Amino acid sequence: MQAVRGSMTSGLRANSLSFFESLVMGVAGSAPGYTIAVTTAVLLASAGTLAPGALVIFAVPMLGIAFAYRALNKEQVSAGAGYQWTTAVLGKFLGFFSGWALLIAALVFMVTGSIPAATASLNFIAPALTGNVIVTTLVASFWFVVVALVLIMGIKITSKVQVVMTGIELVILTVLLVAAFIHAAHAGAMNPFSWSWFGWGYTRQSFATSALVTVFFYWGWDVTANLSEETVNPQDNAGNGGFSSVIVTIVYYLGFTIAALFLFSLKDAAHLTDNIVYNIAVASGLGRQGGLAASLAVILSSIATLETTMLQFSRTLFAMGRDGAMPRLFGKVSPKTQSPTTAMYLLIGIGLVLLWGSSLMPSVSAIITASVNAVAIQVTYYYGLAGLVAAWSFRGTRGVRWLALSLFPGLSGLTLIGLGVYAITTFNLVTQIVGVGGFALGILFFRPGRYRMDAALAE
């Protein structure tokens, strides 16, 4: 397979991340604490008692894309990851919009990712204000700027902070999950376990929404590929770190979704969009102290996933700037920190504008729901293209290798792209404007004559 073979050279700090740190980055990118807190209620509202099954069913194409990323990363190490691979195999137009989709998803996520850190923080100091959009936005802006400044200091400091935060987060989540199951076993479950939770009974609307919410659940592990140029033995560690992190997060997502069904009525659970992890802790008999520990996990997870999303944005924009697909000033790094600080400054400016623009929406819940769906549209596109690239690039392999590296990723890619197109028809106007409009805006920036890919990519 020669389609994307090669390696990139840049001013990024090489050999900064070990396999363990890459795994942590992948877990932090999917952000179990944050995602469970924000998205579980949305999934329960759309899928009902079928939510556990949705997490399993729609994890299948995600695993196919994880296979694709691991295989493609072995062939081409690049901070651009999906953008770079797609451009090399499918051309500049699809490649550019693969990168653009990630940039838009990351920008929209700045809103969705900052809000849980704010609401969890308010649970400590002013619980009555957690539903106030303006106060929540103010606190979210504070966390957003703090995280961005840490990233500007360089990948070494960022990775150390990430390991500590994600480690504490997973310990707290594990304790809460065990407590929830023990409480349900002794006190009785609100919804007794049933294998029908893993069945099929979706309506047209619930299928589209449930599938996209599940895509949002798992999104973010691919940051390991964007950090490959800064990873030790990147051909192996970056891809394996991302793939392994998907397995880890599946366990936590499924466990907490079942715990929510055990502890709450479906109607109550579907309205706990501000921080369902806090409510699970309290309902498990851990009281206010347990709830605050849960809020700490959500704060750490929100900060961690903001970090990884900013890393994805800055590294993708850096790679596009390095090629000339975007202004070349974004393809430069700071001599001191060896990080793409210009890309970070742009992210801070646009992120704050979007964050405060979202405050015009009527509620925190409305902001989160619209953002989750809009992000998922972008993700289905660029993940789907990566699956198709792998299918084409490894088409000449044989046996089990062909099944794992070509057929499985290809079918997964088609599934995600088809899902994204189908889901657009079910969205309200706000979600369509953010999701589709943001994507279409890339037409204004696409200038194929301005850039040329590294020759190694075209071998």
C-alpha positions, 0 to 999 in steps of 0.5 A: 500500500503506497497511497499515503506512505511517508512522514512529515517534518515540522517544527513541532516537538517530536518524541514528547508523548509516550504510548501511555500519554497517547492513550490518556489523550485519546480517553481525554478526547472522548471525555467520559466524565464530560460526555456522560454528564452532558450527553446521557440525558440527550441520548435517553430522551431520544432513544429511551430504554434503547439507549444502551443498545444504541451505544453498542450498535453505533459503536461498531462503525466507530470501531471501523474508523478506529481501525482505519486511523490506526492503519493509515497512521502507520503509513503516514504520520501527520498532524493533519491526520484525516485531512492529509490522508484524504487529500492524498487519496481522494484529492484536494477538494474532499481533503480540504473539507475533511480538515474544514469539518474538523475545524468547524466541529472543534469550534462548535464544541468550544461552546458545548465543552465549556458549559459543563465545566461552568455548570459543575463549577457553579455546583460548588459555589452557587448551585442556584445559578447553574441554569442561568445562561449568562452566568454559565457563559461567564464561567465557561469563558474563564475556563476556556481561556485558562485551558487555551493558555496552558496549551500555548505553553507547549505539549510537554506541560499539556500532557502532564496536566492531562495525565493528572486530570484524566487519572483523577477523573477515571478514579472518581467515575469508577467509584461512582459507577460501582456505588450506583450499581450497589445501590440499585441492587440493594434498593431496587432499580427504577427500571429493572434490567431487560435485554430489550434495552439492546433491541431495535424499536427506533422511529425515523426521528429517534434513529437519526438523533440517537445515532448522531448523539452516539457519534458525539459520545465517541468523538475525540479519540482521534486526537492521538493521530493529530499528535502523531508528529509529537509522539514517540514511535508514532507509527504504532503508539499514536494509532494504538493509543486512539484505538485502545481509548475507544474500548475504554470509553465504551465501558464507561458510557454503557455502565453509566447509561445503565446506571441512569436507567436503574436510578431514575425514571426515563422522564426524569433522566431525560431532563438531567442535561446539566450534570447527570453524573452529579445526580447519579452520585446523589441518588446512589446515596453518596450525598452532597459530598458524592455529588461534588466529587462527581462535579469535580470529575466533570470539571476535570473531564471538560477541561481535558476534552477542551484541551484535546479539542483545541489540540485537534483544531490547532494541529489540523489548522497547522497542517493545512497552513503548512501545505498552504491550504489555509494561510501559511502563517498558521503553519508556523510554530513558536520557537520557544514552545514548538506549538502552533500559537497563531492557530491557538490565538485564532481559536481563542478569538472565535471561540469566545465569540461563539460562546457568547453568541450561544448565550442568546439561546433560551436555555443551557439545554437548548445550547447543548442539544443544538451543538451536539447535533451540529458537531456530529454532522461534521464528525460523520463526514470526516470520519466517513472519508477516513474510512473510505480512504482506508478501504481504497488504500488497503484494497490490495490486501488479502484475508483477515487483513482485507476485512479489518483494514479495507472492508470494515472501515469502508462500510463504516465510512459509508454508514457514517456519511449516510447517517449524517446526510439522513440526519440533516433532514430531521433537524430544526433550523438552528441545527441545520444553520450551524451544522450545514451552514458552517460546513458550507462556509468552507467554500469561501476558503477553498483555494486549490491552486494555492497549495501543494501536498508533500511529494511523499504523499503521492507515491 
